[in-house]
């Protein structure tokens, strides 16, 4: 609208200018005694008016171009501003994500440390319990060995059982001379050797654990219960309790950096 009003003002100025020029020409014509014709003056005024309109049109076109350039510059500015805002929002989001990732990493590290400490404490406790159990087993084995040794020193009759006592359960304590799946040969101090026949019903234990005759080692101390077979007259083993001479092994030495529960530090 402003450029259209400028166009009208420019036209009005051109008409005014043309009229003034015409009047001046009329005055000059009167003074010059009638030089030129009216038609020439009108033509000149019209040309001047057309020139003024052309100038106004060019000015309007130039103003319109400038307005377009200003509008384009405004759009470019708004676009750059939006891009800046988007870039700032992305940067802020990335910063928040990085901070959250760092917090998660710290939490995971703390949790892993706690789990490692708990696992280490559990391993040390299990090792301590194992050491206590082995110590207790060693004590029980020594006690059983001592009991068998004391019992072996007591005279035990290994002679054939009288006819009236055949079939009743007898006991003997001695040392194993040999052993296989069919029989066990015992030697009791001060008594003849006794050969006990084995059967699938014979109960065999070694160091308090259920075993077989093949697990009985030579030299082991044995406490045996047997019955004399009425038909063959051979002693049939009912139950054999053997104590191995091999003591339970001590727990393996801990790896470097670990300590054995109950061990005293070196001064």
C-alpha positions in Angstrom: 0.0 0.0 0.0 2.8 2.4 0.8 4.4 1.8 -2.6 1.0 2.3 -4.4 0.6 5.6 -2.6 4.1 6.6 -3.6 3.2 5.8 -7.2 0.1 8.1 -7.0 2.1 10.9 -5.4 4.8 10.6 -8.0 2.0 10.8 -10.7 0.5 13.8 -9.1 3.8 15.5 -8.9 4.4 14.8 -12.5 1.0 16.3 -13.5 1.7 19.4 -11.4 5.1 19.7 -12.9 3.6 19.4 -16.4 0.9 22.0 -15.7 3.5 24.4 -14.3 5.6 23.9 -17.3 2.7 24.4 -19.6 1.7 27.6 -17.9 5.3 28.8 -18.0 5.3 28.0 -21.7 2.1 29.9 -22.2 3.6 32.9 -20.5 6.7 32.6 -22.5 4.6 32.2 -25.6 2.8 35.4 -24.8 6.0 37.2 -24.1 7.7 35.9 -27.2 4.8 36.9 -29.4 3.3 33.5 -30.2 6.3 31.3 -30.6 5.5 27.6 -30.9 2.2 26.0 -31.0 -0.1 24.7 -28.3 0.2 21.1 -29.6 4.0 21.2 -29.2 3.7 22.4 -25.6 1.1 19.7 -24.8 3.4 17.0 -26.3 6.3 18.2 -24.3 4.2 18.2 -21.1 3.0 14.7 -21.9 6.6 13.5 -22.4 7.6 15.0 -19.2 4.7 13.4 -17.4 5.5 10.0 -18.9 9.1 10.5 -17.8 7.9 11.2 -14.3 5.7 8.1 -14.3 8.6 6.1 -15.5 10.8 7.4 -12.7 8.1 6.7 -10.2 7.6 3.2 -11.5 11.3 2.5 -11.4 11.4 3.8 -7.8 8.5 1.6 -6.9 10.2 -1.5 -8.4 13.4 -0.7 -6.6 11.5 -0.3 -3.3 9.7 -3.6 -4.0 13.1 -5.3 -4.6 14.5 -3.9 -1.4 11.4 -5.0 0.5 11.8 -8.6 -0.9 15.4 -8.6 0.1 14.5 -7.4 3.6 11.8 -10.1 3.9 14.3 -12.7 2.7 16.9 -11.5 5.2 14.3 -11.7 8.0 13.4 -15.3 7.0 17.1 -16.2 6.9 17.6 -14.7 10.4 14.6 -16.6 11.8 15.9 -19.8 10.2 19.4 -19.3 11.7 17.8 -18.5 15.0 15.8 -21.7 14.9 18.8 -23.7 14.0 20.7 -22.2 16.9 17.9 -23.1 19.3 17.8 -26.6 18.0 21.6 -26.9 18.3 21.4 -25.6 21.9 18.6 -28.1 22.7 20.7 -31.0 21.3 23.8 -29.9 23.2 21.7 -29.8 26.4 20.2 -33.2 25.8 23.6 -34.7 25.1 25.0 -33.2 28.3 22.1 -34.6 30.3 22.6 -38.1 28.7 26.4 -38.0 29.4 25.7 -37.0 33.1 23.1 -39.9 33.4 25.6 -42.3 31.8 28.2 -41.3 34.3 25.9 -41.8 37.2 24.9 -45.2 35.9 28.6 -46.2 35.5 29.3 -45.1 39.1 26.3 -47.1 40.4 27.4 -50.2 38.5 31.0 -49.8 39.7 29.8 -49.6 43.3 27.5 -52.6 42.9 30.4 -54.6 41.3 32.6 -53.7 44.3 30.0 -54.8 46.8 29.4 -58.1 45.0 33.2 -58.7 44.8 33.5 -58.0 48.5 30.6 -60.3 49.3 32.1 -63.1 47.1 35.5 -62.7 48.8 33.9 -62.8 52.2 31.9 -66.0 51.2 35.1 -67.6 49.9 37.0 -66.9 53.1 34.1 -68.2 55.2 33.9 -71.4 53.1 37.7 -71.9 53.4 37.5 -71.4 57.1 34.7 -73.9 57.5 36.6 -76.4 55.3 39.6 -76.0 57.4 37.6 -76.5 60.6 36.0 -79.6 59.1 39.4 -81.1 58.1 40.7 -80.4 61.5 37.7 -82.1 63.1 38.1 -85.1 60.7 41.8 -85.3 61.6 41.0 -85.3 65.3 38.3 -88.0 64.8 40.7 -90.1 62.7 43.4 -89.9 65.4 40.9 -90.8 68.1 39.7 -93.8 66.2 43.2 -94.9 65.4 44.1 -94.6 69.1 41.0 -96.5 70.1 41.8 -99.3 67.6 45.4 -99.3 68.8 44.4 -99.7 72.4 41.9 -102.4 71.5 44.5 -104.2 69.4 46.7 -104.4 72.5 44.0 -106.2 74.4 44.2 -110.0 73.9 41.4 -111.3 71.7 40.6 -114.9 71.4 40.8 -115.9 67.8 40.7 -119.6 68.3 37.9 -121.6 66.9 34.6 -121.0 68.7 33.2 -123.8 70.8 30.3 -125.8 69.3 27.8 -124.1 71.6 28.9 -120.6 70.5 28.8 -121.2 66.7 26.5 -118.8 65.0 26.8 -116.1 67.6 28.4 -112.8 66.7 32.0 -112.3 67.7 34.4 -109.3 67.5 38.0 -109.0 66.7 40.5 -106.2 66.5 43.6 -106.4 64.4 45.8 -105.3 61.5 45.0 -106.1 57.9 47.6 -108.3 56.2 45.7 -108.7 52.9 42.3 -108.0 51.5 40.3 -108.8 48.4 36.7 -109.1 47.4 36.3 -112.6 49.0 38.2 -112.4 52.3 40.3 -110.3 54.7 43.3 -111.7 56.6 43.8 -110.2 60.0 46.7 -110.4 62.5 45.9 -109.7 66.1 48.7 -109.2 68.6 49.5 -112.4 70.4 46.8 -114.4 68.5 46.8 -116.6 65.4 45.9 -115.0 62.1 42.2 -114.9 61.3 40.8 -115.2 57.8 37.3 -113.6 57.5 35.1 -114.6 54.6 33.2 -111.8 52.9 29.8 -111.8 51.4 27.5 -109.3 49.7 25.8 -108.7 53.1 29.1 -107.8 54.8 29.0 -104.1 55.8 32.4 -102.4 55.2 33.3 -98.9 56.3 36.7 -97.1 55.9 37.3 -94.0 58.1 33.6 -93.9 59.0 32.4 -93.9 55.3 30.7 -96.8 53.5 33.2 -98.6 51.3 34.1 -102.0 49.8 36.7 -104.6 50.6 38.9 -103.3 47.8 39.1 -100.0 49.7 40.7 -101.6 52.7 44.5 -101.0 52.6 47.1 -103.4 54.1 48.3 -102.2 57.5 44.9 -100.6 58.3 43.5 -101.2 61.8 40.2 -103.1 61.7 37.5 -103.9 64.2 35.4 -106.7 62.8 32.3 -108.5 63.8 31.8 -112.1 62.5 29.9 -115.3 62.9 31.1 -118.8 62.4 29.3 -120.7 59.7 27.8 -123.9 61.2 28.3 -125.9 58.1 31.8 -124.9 56.9 33.1 -123.7 60.2 34.6 -120.6 58.5 34.3 -117.2 60.1 31.9 -115.1 58.1 32.4 -111.3 58.4 29.2 -109.4 59.3 30.7 -105.9 59.7 34.2 -104.5 59.2 35.2 -101.1 60.4 38.7 -100.0 59.0 40.8 -97.0 59.8 43.2 -96.0 57.1 46.7 -95.2 58.1 46.8 -92.3 55.6 45.7 -89.1 57.4 43.5 -86.6 55.6 45.5 -84.1 53.6 45.7 -80.5 54.8 44.0 -77.8 52.7 45.9 -76.5 49.7 48.0 -73.5 50.2 46.2 -70.3 49.2 47.2 -68.4 46.1 49.3 -65.3 46.3 47.4 -62.4 47.8 45.1 -64.7 49.9 45.3 -65.6 53.5 44.4 -68.9 55.2 41.7 -68.6 57.8 43.1 -69.0 61.3 46.7 -68.5 60.1 48.9 -66.2 62.1 50.8 -63.4 60.2 54.5 -63.7 60.0 56.3 -61.4 62.3 
